[in-house]
Amino acid sequence: MDDDNRGIFLVGPGDLQWAALRRMVRSIPGLVVAGTARSGLEAAQTIAVDPVDFVVVDVAVSKRSMPALVSSAASGEGLGAVLVLATVYGKNEIQQLLAGGVRGCLCWQDLSRDSLEQHLASVAAGGLVLSRAAAEALRRGLVRAPPSSGNALALPLQEQNLLSDLAAGLSPEQIARARGPGLRTVRRRVAALRLELGAPSQFLLGARAAQLGLITTGPGTIVPPD
């Protein structure tokens, strides 16, 4: 791969829609189509030989092979950041994809050359991205039944602790040192929770969680290290 260009690998059915996506990618300066495949296994095998920066995967493919693709990306085996592309996302599907390590969820209906370029730049900077339609699908998926007791959302204890720590004013760096997970893991969880809860920043995420009744501020949070 040319050092001046970023490579993107496309994993999808190869129909006219995906042909249009290839043309869109080629129109973005500094971005090249490094390869295409119709299955996650084929993509992983190819990318292991020739590393890329981004992988855009059809949502139908992701259901079968996303764990293996994301695992390869996390292990540094040449697979770049994984983004999923779909026409429609199922209930809670976006939350599951983000929790599994996907760095972005995009929709065909609001995909354009400019939006794709912006999404890839955000992911390259370490962020998580949702297209406008994907964000709306995420909000619809977050409609839950009223709580029978306690919190409106049944968050895992690990996420409750993270939100409580943020509400207490701790930074991701302090949480990583005190709780044990690596800093990148903490930042990824914070980014996913921001998207899920609609918090404009990590500094307001704890307050947003308390507002929604997901946590109670007070005893139980860790003490910031000196």
Buried (B, 14 or more C-beta within 10 A) or exposed (E): EEEEEBBBBBBBEBEEBBEEBBEBBEEBEEBBBBBBBBEBBBBBEBBEEEBBBBBBBBBEBBBEBBEBBBBBBEEEEBBBBBBBBBEEBEEBBBBBBBBBBBBBBBBBEEBEEEBBBEBBEBBBEEBBBBBEBBBBBBBEBBEEEEEEEEBEBEBEEEBBBBBBBBBBEBBBEBBBBBBEBEEEEBBBBBBBBBBBBBBEEBEBBBBBBBEBEBBBBEEEBBEBEE
